[in-house]
Amino acid sequence: MGLPSIEACFGILRDARMPEHIVAHSIQVCRVAEILAGELRLDLGLVRAAALLHDVTKPESLETKEDHAVTGARLLAGMGHEDVAEIVRQHVRLDVYFASEEPDESEAVNYADKRVLHDRIVSLEERMTYIVERYAVTEEHRRRIRFFWDRTVELEGRLFARLPFAPGDVEGRLQAGGFETYLSAYRAACAAGQK
């Protein structure tokens, strides 16, 4: 099966009864990931689909306490979107950091997710501070988060060594009106699903 289009991604999110605030987060992650993918010459369609769908099972996982990266990947693989599922599975933590000489789609989506707090593009420092405050309930959690924080700082350096702009310039490179365009498309998908 081919990559899901933007419309198909929004249909999947609609069918998952995704709260709009998580859709807004996913749209912003997608917009950041698109910039990285374009500059790094990555598969834009793959990055876009994985970024839009990276939190597809997050609401139910908050209730079940399951790993939403794993459950999201399982759902998408079951739909025939194995390539997208593989990136979704690694959006919280990569299997291997710097597995190849050049950055790949998994790294772009993983990093983009670390730059979006709710629906705001923020610095890596602000986002990671939020993650520690929100999810580090034990010293073991804090240690593990710190390990992945350090890897993400290294990932930022790896990505931006190949980009013609700095991490602080990401938000300024986003297309004006892009967020509203995506959100309107999601709302249209929701309305079409109600017919």
N, C-alpha and C positions, 0 to 999 in steps of 0.2 A: 504494500500500500504506500502511496506517496505521502509527502508531507502534508499535514492539514493546512489549509489556507487560513488567513486571518478570520474569515467568516466561520470556518469550521471550528477554529479554536474558540471563538466566542460562543458557538453552539454547544461545545463541550462544557464550557464554563457555565452557560445557562442551564444545561441539563444537570450539572452538579449543584445547582442552586447556590452558586457562589455569591456571597455577600459583596455588594458593590465596592466596599472599602478594600477588599482583597483584590478585586478586579482592578481598582485604581492603582494599587501597589504593583500588580503584575504589568499593567500598561507602562508604568514608569520604568520598571526593570527592563521591559522590552525596548523602550526608547533608548536607554543607556546602552544596552547590549547591541542595538542596531548600529550605533555610532562606532562602537568598538569593532564590530564585524565588518563594517564598511571599510574602515581604515586598515584592518588587519587582513582583509581579503578572505574572510571566512564565509561559510555557507549562510547567507543572510536568511533564507527561508527556514533553515533548521534552527538558527539562533532565535529568530522571531517566534516560531512556534514553541520552542522550549521555554523561552522567557515568559510568554503569555500563559503557558500551562504549568509553570513550575510549582505553583501552590494549589493545584487543582483539588487535592484532597485535604488541604489544611484544616478547613472547618471541622470535618468529621474526625480528623486526627487529634484535634484539640480535645475532643470528647473521649476518644478511645485511648489516647496517649501513645498511639502508634507513630512511627517515624513517617511524616508526610512525604518525604522525598522517596521513600521506598513504596508507600502505598500509591503515590501518584505515578511512579514509574510502572508499577504493576498494572494500574488502570490503563495507562496509555499503551503499554505493550499488548494488552489484551484487545485493544482497538486496532492493532496492527501498526502502531507508530513506534517501532522499536528504537529508531535513532533518536527520536525526541525523548522517549522514555529513558534512554541511557544518560542524556544530559540532565533531565529532571532528577534522576536518582543522585546525581552529583552536585546539585545546586547548593546544598548546605556545606558539604565537604567533598573535595575531589578524592578519587581513589588514589591517585598518584599526583603529587604536585610536580609540574614541569616534566611530564612524561616524554615530551618530544622537544626538539630544538625550538620549534615555533609554537606560539600559543594556539589553542584550539577552541572550538565552539563551547565545550564544557567550561573552560576557564573564563570565557567572556560572560557567560550567563551566571556563573558562580560569583564573579566579581561584581557584575551589575547588580545582583541581588544585595550585595553588601554595601552598595551605595544608595539604596533607597530605604528610607525609614517611613513607614506607612506609605504616603504618596509623595513624599518630598525627597529630592535628591540632596544628599548630605555628604559630608566628608566621611572617609573610612573611619576616622577616629570617633565621630559622633555616632555612627551606626554601631560600631563595635562596643562602644560604651553602653549603648542601649541594650545590646544583646547580653552583655555581662549583667547589667542591672535586672533584666527581665528573666533570664534563664539560668543564671548561676546560683542555684539554690543550695548547693553544697560546695565544699572546697574542691572536690573531684570535678564537678561541673566547671568551676572557675578555672582549674588547671587545664582542662580539655579545651575550653573556649579560648584560653590564652594561647595554647599551642596553635589552634586554627587561626587565631588573630594574627600571630606572627607569620604564618604561611600566607595569609591574605595580604599582609604588608609586602611580603616578597613578591606575590603575584602582581600587585599593583606596580611594583618596580619593573617587573618583567614585561608587563603589557605596555607601560608608558615609555619604556626605553625604545619601543618600536612605533610610537605614535607621535604625530607632530604637534601635540598639545599636552598640557599638564593635567593631572587629576582635578585640580580646581577649576579647569576650563570646561568640564563635561557639560554642566547645565547650560552654559552659554552656547554650546554647539547644537543643542536640541532645536528642532524645527518649531517655530512659533505656531501655536494652535494644534500641535500634534496630539497632545494629551486629549483635548476636547474632541478631536476627530475620532480617535480610537474609542473614547468613552461613548460617543454617539453611535458608533458602529456596534458596540456591545449592547447598548439599549435597543437598537433596531433589531438585533438578533433575539433579544428577549421578547420584544413585541411580536416578532414573526413566529416565535415558538408558542405564543399564546393563542394563535389562530387555529 
